[in-house]
Amino acid sequence: MLYILWGEDEFSRLEALSEIKKGLGDIEMLSANTSLLDGQKLTLNELRACVESMPFLAPRRLVIIKGLLERFEPKDKSSRLKKSGGTTADDPAAMAECINHMPPSTVLVVTDGIEFKKPYLQTNPLFSMISGKAEVKSFPVLRGNKLAQWIQARVARYSGSISVQATNVLMAYVGGDLFAMSNEIQKLTAYTAGRRIEEKDVRAVVSASQEADIFMLIDSILDHKAGLAEQILQKLLQNGVVAPQILVLLARQVQMMLQIKDLKGQKKPASEIQYQLGIFNSFAWERMNSRAERYTIEKLKDIYRSLLDTDIAIKTGRFEADLAINI
């Protein structure tokens, strides 16, 4: 049996792989009959040796290959041959032949974090040659309504329920990181003990990520709320976030605002800007976009230079780190 699990959502790919494992019988015997291979370095002989080996005291042998599809991503042919030495290891036809004729006792899972683009796989030679005999499952990054539906389903898995308002706040806090989202949902369902999760519960229980705190810090600075900015800064420092790290996070936000203004100046549509910057959460995009509108490019450059000067002051010992970031 052949499975292809692909897409940027690693959390969902891992869950799908776990479900496949559960369907293959005794977990201890399966562990002894499992091989994990690096698809970027895999040779044809190594592939053949793994998929053609018979299982030991078990009905199935599990072979997991990570990154094999990405290896055959359409790109300059000469550079690919140069990188691999031009051997048959990078011959998709030979690998496809081996995969398509493996024994029935082998369960092969090809898992890849390649970007979710349907036209891409239509031009991937290995995918074209093996997908006809595979169970293909795609896992794109969740956003918007699909992310909200995932949250509601996840909460229901823990015998809970969640309001629309709470879902929106949770999305704003955590974004599309399903590892963090799953963890927060477990905490929320335990905290509410069967009743519906409301917005106040999310604000009370969910530990806003460093990124969310940085958002609040920037907002308070833009609104000239020095007292609030000081409180958020102290919270970050007390939670173990060091001053240079805060500078990096602040600089990242300023860079993204600059990129938004630059791309808007090139008349790029909002959807393309979001895609290029990797801002997949609608709430995060609205906040970042509205923040970028409040400054000119020249002012943002001045802020970025101030951050650079602060970083230099810390690294040269002119100021203590906490004092420098406070100033």
Buried (B, 14 or more C-beta within 10 A) or exposed (E): BBBBBBBBBBBBBBBBBEEBBEEBEEEEBBEEBBBEBEBEEBBBEBBBEBBBBEBEEBEBBBBBBBBBBBBBBEEEEEEBEEEBEEEEBBBBEBBBBBBEEBEEBBBBBBBBBBBBEEEBBEEBBBBBBBBEBBEBBBBBBBBEEEBBEBBBEBBEEBEBBBBEEBBBBBBBBBBBBBEBBBBBBBEBBEBBEEEEBBBEBBEEBBBBBBBBBBBBBBBBBEEEBEEBBEBBBEBBBEEEBBBBBBBEBBBEBBBBBBBBBEBBEEEBEEEEBBEEBEBBBBBBBEBBBEBBEEBEEEEBEEBBEEBEEBBEBBEEEEBEBBEBBBE
